[in-house]
Amino acid sequence: MIDQYTALDVAVFAAYVLVLLTTGYLFNRRANTTNDYFLGGNSMPIWTVSISVLATSQSAATFLGGPDQGYRGDLTYLASNIAGLIAAVFVAKFLLPRFYALKAFTVYELLSSRFGDNAKYQAGAVYLFGRLFASGSRLFMAAIAVSMILFGDVEPLSVIIAIGIITCVGFAYTVYGGIRTVIYSDVVQCIIYVSAALLVLGHLVQSIPLTTNEMIDVLQTPGAGQASKLTFIDFSLDFSSAGVFNIWSILTGFVLLNIAAFGLDQDVTQRMLTCKNAKSATKALVSSIVMGIPIVLVFICIGLLLFIYYQRPDIMAQASNGAPVPEFEGQTVTIFMYYVLTTLPNGIKAVVTIGIVAAALSTLNSGLNSMSSVAVQDIYRGWFKKGATISEAKLVTVGRWCMGFVAIALGSVALLCYYWQQYTDTPLLAFALSVMVFSYSGLLGIYFTALFSERGTPSSILAALIIGFCIPVLMQPYVQSLYLPSHWQFDLAFTWQLVIGTTVSTLVCLSKKNKQS
C-alpha cells in the first residue's frame, strides 16, 4: 500500500521526520532527578498539561475509534463528556488537593498514608496490569493504521511489524527526557493529528454532492429500520453493550470510569501533578475536557460522512460523472484508513498519515512514562529497596530500564488485543474504554473507602482489588461460555460491569474496620 505515495507525500514525510528530530532534541533535556523525570519539576504550564491530558485521553483511540463510532453508530458518545465534567469536579475536590499535600509522585501514595505501604504496592501492581491492557489496546489501534499504511492489510504479521516499529520509535523519543518530553511532544502530536482530521473532514464534505442541510436529512433518516445517526442523548433502558452510550450508562458507569481515569490512573493524573498546585491542575483538567468535545465531534463526523460515502451509492452516483461509485472493501475497523489510502489526494494523504503516526506516538509515550514512574516509585523503591538509600541518578536509570521493559510488555499486550478485538468485533472506542474496567473496579472501591470512611485494612484492600478485577472478567462473553450454559449467558455493557464491580469491591473493602480508627 505504501507504493501509493508520491514524491510530494515523501517530501511531507521528510518534513515530519525533521520536526520529530528537532522537537526530540529540544525537549529531550536529560532529567537528572526523579522530580524532573517524573513530574517535570512541578513547573509545567497549564496549557501544555491540558493538551497533554487531552492527547493522552484520545490519541489513536479517537483517531480510529471516532470514525468507526460514527460509521457504525451515532453521536451518543459525545454525551459521555457530561460524565467527564462530573468526574472532574469530584477529582478536583477530593483527590488533587490530597495528592499535592502529600507531594506525591504517584496517586497510590495516598493509600500508603491511609493504609500503609502494602496498600500502595498492591494498588500500583493492579494499575500496572490494567494499564498494560488499556495502553496496549491503543497501541493495537495505532498498529492497525500503520499496518494499513505499510502493507495495505491487518494480517497478524503486518500488525506485529507495525507494533514493533511504533514501540521502538516511541521508546527512543521518550526515554531520556521523561515527562517533560512526553508533555511537549503530546502538544506537537495533538496539533498534527487534529489538523489532519480537519483536512479529511473538509475533503469528505467536498466529495459528497449534498448541502449541509441535505447531509443532516440523510443522517437523520439513514435507511429503512435504522435509527437516526444524529442521536445525541439516548434515553433507552438498554443494559447491553449496544446501549453502552445511553444516558443512564453515562450518569453511572461513565462517571466512575472518568473518576478513575482522571484521578486514579497514573497515566493521566501524572500530567496534572506536573502543575504548580492543585488549582492549576484543576484548570488543566477541565480545559482538556472542554477542548476535547469539538475534537471528538470532528472524528465522529468523519465516520458519519463515510457512512454516506460508502453506504449511499444512490447519492454518490450523482458526483461520479461515470466513474465507479465508491465501495468499501475490508473490515469495519479499517474504514478510516481505507478511505485515507484509497481516496485522498497526494499531499493530504501524507499529512493524514503523519497525523496517524502522531496519534500512535502520543498513545505510546503516555503509557511508557506513567508506568515507569509507578514501577520505580511504588514497586522498586518502596518494595524491593524498602529502607535503602538510593541516589537520584540511580532511580532515573532504573526508570529508563523500566521504560524499556514496559515497551516490550505493551507490544505483547497490543498483539493480544488484536486477537481479542477480532474475536468480539467490538467497536474500537468501546473496546478501548472497556479494557480499563478490570483494574478500575477495585481501585475505585478502595479509594472510596479511603476518602469517605475510617474503615478498611490491608487484607480487605487486597480482597477488594482481586474481587474488583474478577467480577468484570467473569462477565466477559468468552469467559461466561466456560462456566455458564448458553441460555444463562448475558451481554452487559462494560459501564454496568464497572458499577457492579465497584459496588462489590467497596463493600468488601468496608467489611473490615481499621483497629486504629
ROLOKOL-370424 format. One record per residue (C-alpha): residue number from 1; residue in one letter; x, y, z. Coordinates in steps of 0.001 Angstrom, whole numbers, always signed. Layout:
// ROLOKOL-370424
   k r      xx      yy      zz
 NUM A       X       Y       Z
...
//
This chain:
// ROLOKOL-370424
   k r      xx      yy      zz
   1 M      +0      +0      +0
   2 I   +2941   +2329    +657
   3 D   +3652   +2419   -3087
   4 Q    +608   +4717   -3469
   5 Y   +2608   +7592   -2009
   6 T   +4205  +10052   -4433
   7 A   +7223  +12335   -4272
   8 L   +5007  +15045   -2735
   9 D   +3968  +12649     +28
  10 V   +7595  +11667    +650
  11 A   +8509  +15359    +966
  12 V   +5790  +15799   +3607
  13 F   +7070  +12709   +5447
  14 A  +10596  +14126   +5403
  15 A   +9346  +17394   +6897
  16 Y   +7643  +15469   +9713
  17 V  +10793  +13470  +10447
  18 L  +12667  +16772  +10668
  19 V  +10044  +18044  +13134
  20 L  +10438  +14876  +15221
  21 L  +14221  +15165  +15287
  22 T  +14093  +18871  +16150
  23 T  +11495  +18565  +18894
  24 G  +13188  +15438  +20209
  25 Y  +16445  +17381  +20541
  26 L  +14773  +20415  +22116
  27 F  +12540  +18509  +24536
  28 N  +14855  +15675  +25482
  29 R  +16807  +17644  +28027
  30 R  +18368  +14973  +30211
  31 A  +16499  +14770  +33522
  32 N  +18780  +14141  +36494
  33 T  +16275  +13907  +39359
  34 T  +13121  +11854  +39839
  35 N  +11088  +15028  +40368
  36 D  +12237  +16339  +36997
  37 Y  +11967  +12979  +35225
  38 F   +8504  +12031  +36528
  39 L   +6913  +15388  +37500
  40 G   +8674  +17943  +35306
  41 G   +9790  +19828  +38409
  42 N   +6114  +20774  +39080
  43 S   +6629  +23661  +36692
  44 M   +4757  +22695  +33521
  45 P   +2461  +25413  +32045
  46 I   -1279  +24786  +32390
  47 W   -1925  +24947  +28646
  48 T    +659  +22274  +27847
  49 V    -660  +19971  +30573
  50 S   -4207  +20496  +29319
  51 I   -3310  +19481  +25772
  52 S   -1256  +16540  +27060
  53 V   -4209  +15276  +29143
  54 L   -6372  +15654  +26045
  55 A   -3889  +13791  +23844
  56 T   -3474  +11059  +26450
  57 S   -7238  +10558  +26743
  58 Q   -7758  +10481  +22977
  59 S   -4805   +9726  +20683
  60 A   -5117   +6633  +18495
  61 A   -8356   +5520  +20169
  62 T  -10120   +8656  +18925
  63 F   -8281   +8847  +15601
  64 L   -9553   +5441  +14508
  65 G  -12330   +4841  +17038
  66 G  -14162   +8119  +16377
  67 P  -14727   +7451  +12654
  68 D  -15571   +3820  +13486
  69 Q  -18187   +5019  +16018
  70 G  -19712   +7474  +13542
  71 Y  -19792   +4894  +10750
  72 R  -21413   +2186  +12896
  73 G  -23381   +4320  +15339
  74 D  -24349   +7905  +16145
  75 L  -23419  +10927  +18290
  76 T  -24232   +9437  +21692
  77 Y  -20569   +9031  +22622
  78 L  -20317  +12830  +22797
  79 A  -22756  +12824  +25716
  80 S  -20142  +10979  +27784
  81 N  -18489  +14383  +28279
  82 I  -21267  +15079  +30803
  83 A  -19746  +12306  +32888
  84 G  -16292  +13763  +32334
  85 L  -17270  +17129  +33790
  86 I  -18968  +15497  +36801
  87 A  -15864  +13391  +37384
  88 A  -13593  +16447  +37069
  89 V  -15481  +18157  +39925
  90 F  -15026  +15055  +42091
  91 V  -11310  +14739  +41311
  92 A  -10696  +18460  +41893
  93 K  -12470  +18434  +45257
  94 F  -11423  +15118  +46790
  95 L   -8221  +13894  +45116
  96 L   -5941  +16555  +43644
  97 P   -5599  +18573  +46893
  98 R   -4571  +15416  +48763
  99 F   -2029  +14422  +46127
 100 Y    -388  +17851  +46283
 101 A    -471  +17911  +50077
 102 L   +1489  +14646  +50061
 103 K   +3837  +15904  +47302
 104 A   +3055  +12594  +45656
 105 F   +4962  +11155  +42702
 106 T   +2113   +8671  +42093
 107 V   -1563   +8662  +43017
 108 Y   -1110   +5478  +45046
 109 E    +926   +7246  +47728
 110 L   -2396   +8436  +49152
 111 L   -3169   +4829  +50047
 112 S    +188   +4492  +51775
 113 S    -612   +7413  +54070
 114 R   -4013   +5923  +54885
 115 F   -3489   +2145  +54980
 116 G    +253   +1558  +54974
 117 D   +2843    +781  +52314
 118 N   +1408   -2594  +51283
 119 A   -1753    -908  +50015
 120 K    +358   +1318  +47765
 121 Y   +2272   -1642  +46360
 122 Q    -892   -3626  +45711
 123 A   -2691    -735  +44032
 124 G    +392     +55  +41952
 125 A    +632   -3549  +40788
 126 V   -3068   -3609  +39834
 127 Y   -2640    -314  +37983
 128 L    +350   -1643  +36041
 129 F   -1583   -4725  +34997
 130 G   -4665   -2748  +33986
 131 R   -2704     -20  +32229
 132 L    -871   -2635  +30184
 133 F   -4216   -3617  +28690
 134 A   -5504     -47  +28357
 135 S   -2378   +1317  +26653
 136 G   -1874   -1947  +24793
 137 S   -5331   -1621  +23240
 138 R   -4487   +1873  +21998
 139 L   -1176    +681  +20643
 140 F   -3053   -2053  +18797
 141 M   -5318    +579  +17198
 142 A   -2331   +2631  +16141
 143 A    -758    -504  +14692
 144 I   -3878   -1082  +12570
 145 A   -3255   +2265  +10904
 146 V    +476   +1733  +10427
 147 S    -147   -1787   +9109
 148 M   -2587    -411   +6539
 149 I     -39   +2215   +5511
 150 L   +2845    -228   +5080
 151 F   +1089   -3367   +3867
 152 G   -2496   -2489   +2956
 153 D   -3925   -5100   +5338
 154 V   -4301   -6013   +9013
 155 E   -2977   -9544   +8860
 156 P   -1210  -10768  +12033
 157 L   +2351  -10468  +10678
 158 S   +1680   -6972   +9345
 159 V    +280   -5850  +12703
 160 I   +3232   -7399  +14588
 161 I   +5719   -5444  +12457
 162 A   +3701   -2250  +12907
 163 I   +3613   -2712  +16689
 164 G   +7388   -3192  +16731
 165 I   +8019     -29  +14710
 166 I   +5768   +2184  +16854
 167 T   +7188    +779  +20082
 168 C  +10821   +1351  +19098
 169 V  +10254   +4894  +17840
 170 G   +8166   +5885  +20876
 171 F  +10702   +4474  +23314
 172 A  +13624   +6233  +21641
 173 Y  +11719   +9519  +21622
 174 T  +10809   +9409  +25328
 175 V  +13494   +7564  +27261
 176 Y  +15856  +10424  +28181
 177 G  +13722  +13498  +28806
 178 G  +10977  +11943  +30937
 179 I   +7556  +13524  +31470
 180 R   +8633  +16942  +30178
 181 T   +9411  +15388  +26803
 182 V   +6125  +13468  +26845
 183 I   +4031  +16565  +27548
 184 Y   +5653  +18795  +24938
 185 S   +5628  +16021  +22344
 186 D   +1926  +15464  +23109
 187 V   +1310  +19121  +22231
 188 V   +3075  +18760  +18883
 189 Q   +1423  +15426  +18052
 190 C   -2046  +16675  +19062
 191 I   -1792  +19710  +16790
 192 I    -708  +17463  +13927
 193 Y   -3422  +14835  +14249
 194 V   -6245  +17345  +14796
 195 S   -5111  +19269  +11694
 196 A   -5086  +16001   +9749
 197 A   -8632  +15209  +10863
 198 L   -9865  +18615   +9728
 199 L   -8316  +18019   +6299
 200 V  -10134  +14690   +5973
 201 L  -13431  +16226   +7076
 202 G  -13071  +19045   +4565
 203 H  -12280  +16643   +1724
 204 L  -15275  +14455   +2604
 205 V  -17640  +17433   +2635
 206 Q  -16433  +18429    -827
 207 S  -16723  +14846   -2128
 208 I  -20370  +14313   -1165
 209 P  -22792  +16040   -3598
 210 L  -25111  +17368    -887
 211 T  -25546  +20599   +1004
 212 T  -25062  +20601   +4753
 213 N  -28814  +20539   +5347
 214 E  -29214  +17637   +2926
 215 M  -26463  +15683   +4723
 216 I  -28265  +16260   +8017
 217 D  -31528  +14977   +6494
 218 V  -29812  +11821   +5206
 219 L  -28203  +11113   +8575
 220 Q  -31480  +11663  +10413
 221 T  -33174   +9066   +8203
 222 P  -30306   +6784   +7116
 223 G  -32495   +3946   +5861
 224 A  -35461   +1705   +6489
 225 G  -35498    +450  +10053
 226 Q  -32377   +2410  +11026
 227 A  -32352   +4911  +13879
 228 S  -31137   +8456  +13337
 229 K  -27372   +8725  +13266
 230 L  -27614  +12187  +14821
 231 T  -28990  +10944  +18138
 232 F  -27123  +12796  +20898
 233 I  -28800  +11539  +24071
 234 D  -30213   +8019  +24194
 235 F  -32846   +7513  +26908
 236 S  -33407   +3817  +26216
 237 L  -33122   +1363  +29116
 238 D  -30668    -916  +27331
 239 F  -28115   -2525  +29663
 240 S  -26382   -4487  +26898
 241 S  -23241   -3447  +25057
 242 A  -25465   -1941  +22347
 243 G  -26691    +633  +24875
 244 V  -23313   +1485  +26368
 245 F  -23641   +5175  +25465
 246 N  -27204   +5749  +26742
 247 I  -27742   +8469  +29355
 248 W  -28201   +6043  +32264
 249 S  -24913   +4390  +31468
 250 I  -23236   +7789  +31166
 251 L  -24514   +9074  +34535
 252 T  -23336   +5936  +36344
 253 G  -20618   +3828  +34776
 254 F  -19056   +6626  +32746
 255 V  -18842   +8892  +35796
 256 L  -16979   +6133  +37630
 257 L  -14802   +5481  +34582
 258 N  -13806   +9143  +34375
 259 I  -13142   +9466  +38106
 260 A  -10771   +6532  +37796
 261 A   -9190   +7834  +34578
 262 F   -8622  +11396  +35839
 263 G   -7853  +10704  +39489
 264 L   -6684   +7124  +39966
 265 D   -4906   +6328  +36712
 266 Q   -1291   +7445  +36806
 267 D   -1279   +7721  +33017
 268 V   -3499  +10831  +33112
 269 T   -3076  +12056  +36684
 270 Q    +723  +12218  +36367
 271 R    +337  +15034  +33857
 272 M   -1784  +17065  +36277
 273 L    +764  +16514  +39046
 274 T   +3347  +18349  +36923
 275 C   +1441  +21608  +37516
 276 K   +2420  +24041  +40254
 277 N    -552  +23284  +42531
 278 A   -3975  +21636  +42708
 279 K   -5755  +24740  +41397
 280 S   -3615  +24794  +38257
 281 A   -4105  +21055  +37817
 282 T   -7896  +21508  +38008
 283 K   -7799  +24200  +35325
 284 A   -5770  +21885  +33087
 285 L   -8208  +19004  +33595
 286 V  -11403  +20985  +32938
 287 S   -9984  +22772  +29899
 288 S   -8839  +19445  +28427
 289 I  -12409  +18083  +28677
 290 V  -13893  +21216  +27083
 291 M  -11326  +21199  +24260
 292 G  -11949  +17513  +23668
 293 I  -15639  +17914  +22785
 294 P  -15215  +19601  +19362
 295 I  -12222  +17393  +18544
 296 V  -14152  +14181  +19180
 297 L  -17058  +15641  +17195
 298 V  -14756  +16114  +14202
 299 F  -13707  +12448  +14248
 300 I  -17256  +11163  +14694
 301 C  -18460  +13416  +11858
 302 I  -15812  +11837   +9631
 303 G  -17441   +8473  +10336
 304 L  -20936   +9852   +9700
 305 L  -19871  +11199   +6315
 306 L  -18065   +7954   +5493
 307 F  -21418   +6248   +6059
 308 I  -22944   +8408   +3327
 309 Y  -19885   +7995   +1135
 310 Y  -19894   +4191   +1212
 311 Q  -23438   +3215   +2196
 312 R  -25427   +5549     -66
 313 P  -24341   +4757   -3624
 314 D  -27512   +6446   -4890
 315 I  -26167   +9737   -3587
 316 M  -22540   +9249   -4578
 317 A  -23562   +8306   -8139
 318 Q  -24560  +11945   -8616
 319 A  -20927  +13017   -8259
 320 S  -19234  +10125  -10048
 321 N  -19503  +11524  -13616
 322 G  -19479   +7984  -14944
 323 A  -16689   +6836  -12609
 324 P  -17266   +3822  -10335
 325 V  -19278   +4581   -7217
 326 P  -17104   +4326   -4057
 327 E  -17174    +889   -2433
 328 F  -15678    -204    +849
 329 E  -13755   -3469    +836
 330 G  -12344   -4524   +4174
 331 Q  -13049   -4929   +7874
 332 T  -15120   -2215   +9549
 333 V  -12247   -1258  +11873
 334 T  -10210    -207   +8823
 335 I  -12882   +2115   +7367
 336 F  -10994   +5336   +8085
 337 M   -7629   +4066   +6848
 338 Y   -9230   +2560   +3750
 339 Y  -10605   +5964   +2819
 340 V   -7322   +7735   +3543
 341 L   -5216   +5360   +1453
 342 T   -7561   +4856   -1489
 343 T   -9257   +8226   -1911
 344 L   -7363  +11203    -512
 345 P   -5225  +13206   -2952
 346 N   -1446  +13232   -2680
 347 G     -84  +15606     -93
 348 I   -3226  +15454   +2048
 349 K   -2790  +11686   +2225
 350 A    +707  +12182   +3637
 351 V    -463  +14757   +6184
 352 V   -3214  +12436   +7429
 353 T    -792   +9522   +7551
 354 I   +1526  +11655   +9674
 355 G   -1438  +12509  +11901
 356 I   -1978   +8809  +12482
 357 V   +1686   +8300  +13352
 358 A   +1479  +11299  +15703
 359 A   -1543   +9788  +17460
 360 A    +300   +6480  +17716
 361 L   +3363   +8075  +19335
 362 S   +1188  +10054  +21745
 363 T    -509   +6792  +22724
 364 L   +2745   +5017  +23474
 365 N   +4643   +7863  +25152
 366 S   +1839   +8338  +27669
 367 G   +1927   +4772  +28933
 368 L   +5705   +4440  +28974
 369 N   +6447   +7246  +31415
 370 S   +3467   +6758  +33746
 371 M   +4015   +3014  +34114
 372 S   +7729   +3569  +34614
 373 S   +7020   +6061  +37408
 374 V   +4789   +3584  +39265
 375 A   +7286    +769  +38732
 376 V  +10099   +2866  +40201
 377 Q   +8377   +4817  +42989
 378 D   +5822   +2264  +44218
 379 I   +7376   -1096  +43325
 380 Y  +11183    -797  +43046
 381 R  +11851   +1966  +45562
 382 G   +9107   +1087  +48010
 383 W   +9035   -2696  +47757
 384 F  +12329   -4144  +46528
 385 K  +14589   -1434  +48015
 386 K  +12498    -508  +51025
 387 G  +14554   +1471  +53513
 388 A  +17618   +1617  +51275
 389 T  +19293   +4874  +50305
 390 I  +19200   +5234  +46530
 391 S  +20682   +8160  +44625
 392 E  +18519  +10229  +42294
 393 A  +20741   +9287  +39341
 394 K  +20246   +5582  +40131
 395 L  +16454   +5972  +40283
 396 V  +16357   +7774  +36939
 397 T  +18486   +4998  +35403
 398 V  +16149   +2361  +36809
 399 G  +13251   +4382  +35407
 400 R  +14737   +4193  +31929
 401 W  +15272    +445  +32216
 402 C  +11694     +44  +33445
 403 M  +10524   +2033  +30445
 404 G  +12243    -479  +28169
 405 F  +10550   -3428  +29885
 406 V   +7208   -1611  +29717
 407 A   +7676   -1038  +25976
 408 I   +8172   -4776  +25408
 409 A   +5170   -5638  +27589
 410 L   +2933   -3110  +25815
 411 G   +3862   -4531  +22447
 412 S   +2945   -8029  +23629
 413 V    -409   -6904  +25023
 414 A   -1155   -4955  +21829
 415 L    -847   -8199  +19870
 416 L   -3169   -9937  +22337
 417 C   -5686   -7090  +21888
 418 Y   -5595   -7655  +18133
 419 Y   -6980  -11175  +18534
 420 W   -9298  -10089  +21379
 421 Q  -10974   -7342  +19349
 422 Q  -11187   -9558  +16283
 423 Y  -12957  -12233  +18345
 424 T  -15501   -9873  +19935
 425 D  -15903   -7487  +16943
 426 T  -16383   -4659  +19451
 427 P  -16357   -1084  +18075
 428 L  -12917    +410  +18677
 429 L  -13978   +3180  +21075
 430 A  -15987    +806  +23244
 431 F  -13143   -1716  +23189
 432 A  -10556    +874  +24272
 433 L  -12758   +2026  +27148
 434 S  -13877   -1423  +28284
 435 V  -10394   -2840  +28922
 436 M   -9892    -282  +31707
 437 V  -12709   -1775  +33793
 438 F  -10604   -4701  +35034
 439 S   -8306   -2539  +37157
 440 Y  -10623    +411  +37779
 441 S  -13304   -1527  +39712
 442 G  -11038   -2458  +42609
 443 L   -9172    +874  +42647
 444 L  -12429   +2816  +42879
 445 G  -13591    +601  +45736
 446 I  -10521   +1164  +47890
 447 Y  -10287   +4903  +47146
 448 F  -13954   +5460  +48039
 449 T  -13239   +3626  +51290
 450 A  -10134   +5731  +51939
 451 L  -11850   +9036  +51177
 452 F  -15209   +8609  +52881
 453 S  -14731   +6197  +55781
 454 E  -12404   +5191  +58574
 455 R  -12685   +1522  +57672
 456 G  -10527    -780  +55582
 457 T   -7495   -2912  +56341
 458 P   -4597   -4207  +54223
 459 S   -6346   -7588  +53908
 460 S   -9693   -6079  +52849
 461 I   -7897   -3855  +50344
 462 L   -6219   -6847  +48726
 463 A   -9539   -8709  +48655
 464 A  -11276   -5677  +47096
 465 L   -8642   -5378  +44359
 466 I   -8886   -9069  +43498
 467 I  -12695   -9170  +43532
 468 G  -12899   -5891  +41594
 469 F  -10765   -7475  +38906
 470 C  -12537  -10833  +38836
 471 I  -16131   -9558  +38557
 472 P  -15781   -7906  +35110
 473 V  -13617  -10806  +33928
 474 L  -16391  -13278  +34780
 475 M  -18866  -11140  +32828
 476 Q  -16942  -11329  +29547
 477 P  -18829  -13383  +26907
 478 Y  -15828  -15584  +26159
 479 V  -15417  -16335  +29881
 480 Q  -19123  -16927  +30504
 481 S  -19053  -19737  +27960
 482 L  -16639  -21583  +30269
 483 Y  -18922  -21707  +33307
 484 L  -22491  -20895  +32233
 485 P  -24885  -22824  +29982
 486 S  -25716  -20922  +26801
 487 H  -29256  -19957  +27908
 488 W  -27859  -18254  +31048
 489 Q  -25193  -16224  +29316
 490 F  -25794  -12476  +29117
 491 D  -24473   -9333  +27436
 492 L  -23858   -6494  +29911
 493 A  -22271   -3182  +28899
 494 F  -18837   -2544  +30399
 495 T  -20186    +528  +32226
 496 W  -22588   -1628  +34238
 497 Q  -19821   -4152  +34830
 498 L  -17856   -1255  +36350
 499 V  -20814    -213  +38525
 500 I  -21241   -3743  +39866
 501 G  -17505   -4336  +40296
 502 T  -17015   -1020  +42109
 503 T  -20008   -1574  +44394
 504 V  -18894   -5047  +45430
 505 S  -15235   -4063  +45890
 506 T  -16264   -1066  +48019
 507 L  -18404   -3269  +50264
 508 V  -15569   -5777  +50567
 509 C  -13078   -3053  +51480
 510 L  -15516   -1622  +54053
 511 S  -16122   -5040  +55572
 512 K  -13205   -4750  +57971
 513 K  -12629   -1993  +60479
 514 N   -9246    -388  +60892
 515 K   -8222   -1005  +64502
 516 Q   -6514   +2378  +64651
 517 S   -9733   +4253  +63842
//
